[in-house]
Amino acid sequence: MLNQDENRERAVRELGAAMVQLEAGVSSYKDAYKAATDAGWTKRELNAAGFFDVAKLPRVKKIEAPEPSTFNKDEQ
């Protein structure tokens, strides 16, 4: 049982870290996309070149990875 709890905790920590990385990547991409459009590239040109439209990116909130102690094991 303890091993299962450890696996669950490790999995949620990894998920939280991946979520923080996703937010950083999306934020960086949006900034670069805006810089490209500000430099004169149109959305159509960028899309034709294979870049993702920022409107189709996942909507993520700026968050910190949750601390494992914030999860109540009784709520499982």
N, C-alpha and C positions, 0 to 999 in steps of 0.2 A: 504494500500500500504506500509506503514511504517513497519507493522508487517511482511509482506512478505520479505522486504529488510533485516530486522533483522534476520529472519529465514535463509535467504540465507547466510548472513554473518556468523552466528553461524555455519551453516553447513560446510562452507568452512574452518572456523577455526578448527573445529573438524576433518575435512579431512586432513588438514595440520598437525595437531598434530599426527594423526594416521600414516601419511606418515613418519614423523620423527621417530616414534616408530618402524615402519616397517624397516626403514634403520638401526636403532640400532640393532634390532633383527637379521637381515640378516648378518650384519657385525660381530656380536658376534658369530653367528652360523658358519660363514666361518672361523673365528679364531679358534674356538674349533675343527672344522673338520680338519683344517690344523694341529693342535696340535695332533689330533688322528692319522693322517697319518704319521706325523713325529715320533710318538711313535711306529710305526710299523704296524698299522692297514691298510689293503688295502681298496681301494674304494669298491671292491666287497664285502668284509666282512662287511663293514659299511652299504652298501646298503641292504645286506641280513639281517642285524640286524634291518632294518627298518628306517635307517637314510636317509635323503634326500641327493642326489648328489648335490653338490654346483652349478654345471653347470645348474641345473634345477630350481634354486631359482630365484625369481624376480631380475632383474637388477635395482638397485636403486642407485641414486647419493646422496652423502652427501650434505644435504641441511638444511636450517632452515625453520621453518614454515613461510609461507608468512604473512606479516602484512596486515590486512584488508584494510589499506589505499592505498595499491598498486593496488587495483582493481578499475577500472574505471566503475562506474555504467552506464555510457553512452554506454558502449560496449556490453550491454546485448542483 
